[in-house]
Amino acid sequence: MMEMLRIILFIFAPVIAYHLCLLLLPSVIDWLYIIYNILLMISLWFAAYFIGEIKKDDI
């Protein structure tokens, strides 16, 4: 259960951070979009890694 919550957190953390930064600093949209895409890709890699770890533990 905690592993699945960790995966969900890895996926949505960049989205939450991006929207909070847009609310606080609306003048830096271009840089935030680039950083958001990088963080989203990293978070998806982490999520895929942890899904693989969960599958290994179930076998």
Wavefront OBJ file of the C-alpha trace (Angstrom):
o trace
v 0.000 0.000 0.000
v 2.753 2.457 0.938
v 4.650 1.568 -2.234
v 1.682 2.548 -4.382
v 1.319 5.831 -2.488
v 4.992 6.545 -3.116
v 4.494 5.949 -6.838
v 1.510 8.299 -6.918
v 3.492 10.932 -5.039
v 6.391 10.692 -7.502
v 4.012 11.235 -10.409
v 2.081 14.184 -8.970
v 4.835 16.021 -7.064
v 6.126 17.958 -10.115
v 2.578 18.871 -11.119
v 1.818 20.261 -7.664
v 5.140 22.121 -7.502
v 4.603 23.592 -10.978
v 1.166 24.956 -10.155
v 2.290 26.357 -6.809
v 5.177 28.167 -8.507
v 2.820 29.560 -11.142
v 0.622 30.961 -8.391
v 3.561 32.504 -6.536
v 5.708 33.633 -9.489
v 3.564 34.170 -12.611
v 6.324 36.040 -14.499
v 8.638 33.027 -14.939
v 6.322 30.786 -16.948
v 8.821 29.792 -19.685
v 11.534 28.599 -17.307
v 9.010 26.828 -15.118
v 7.629 24.938 -18.098
v 11.091 23.609 -18.990
v 11.837 22.646 -15.387
v 8.383 21.078 -15.067
v 8.978 18.844 -18.091
v 12.339 17.701 -16.733
v 10.898 16.940 -13.288
v 7.927 15.134 -14.802
v 10.211 12.883 -16.839
v 12.346 12.095 -13.774
v 9.262 11.352 -11.681
v 7.892 8.996 -14.318
v 11.230 7.153 -14.361
v 11.095 6.819 -10.566
v 7.510 5.572 -10.742
v 8.427 2.970 -13.362
v 11.393 1.870 -11.234
v 9.248 1.424 -8.126
v 6.559 -0.436 -10.056
v 9.310 -2.827 -11.161
v 10.484 -3.202 -7.556
v 6.947 -4.029 -6.405
v 6.584 -6.642 -9.159
v 9.902 -8.259 -8.125
v 8.754 -8.474 -4.507
v 5.491 -10.167 -5.514
v 7.241 -12.960 -7.436
l 1 2 3 4 5 6 7 8 9 10 11 12 13 14 15 16 17 18 19 20 21 22 23 24 25 26 27 28 29 30 31 32 33 34 35 36 37 38 39 40 41 42 43 44 45 46 47 48 49 50 51 52 53 54 55 56 57 58 59
